[in-house]
């Protein structure tokens, strides 16, 4: 898609997905996000988590903002919400370390894992 955050480009390739398609977005920040973490997440309706030591990003605390979107325009919606969060973080002097959107194909969240033969 070539849609980088901060590129100034206009997103013109809105994809329609099956109404049951679920997307998950993560925006990762370093320790400088700590002071506004919960307040910003609450205001923009994102959930939060903190991990000390990221498998890909290395040692040190990382602050994660997470949101979900489902439906035919979910990918477009979640991209717009991600951009809004990144703009707010940057307005507060926080540069995100990583932004990621995942299409969830299968998830047993909230249900027992089936016994696979």
Secondary structure, 3 states (H helix, E strand, C coil): CCCCCCCCCCCCCCCCCCCCCEEEEEEEECHHHHHHHHHHHHHHCCEEEEEEEECCCEEEEEEEEEEEEECCCHHHHHHHHHHHHHHHHHHCCCCCCEEEEEEECCCCCCCCCCCCC
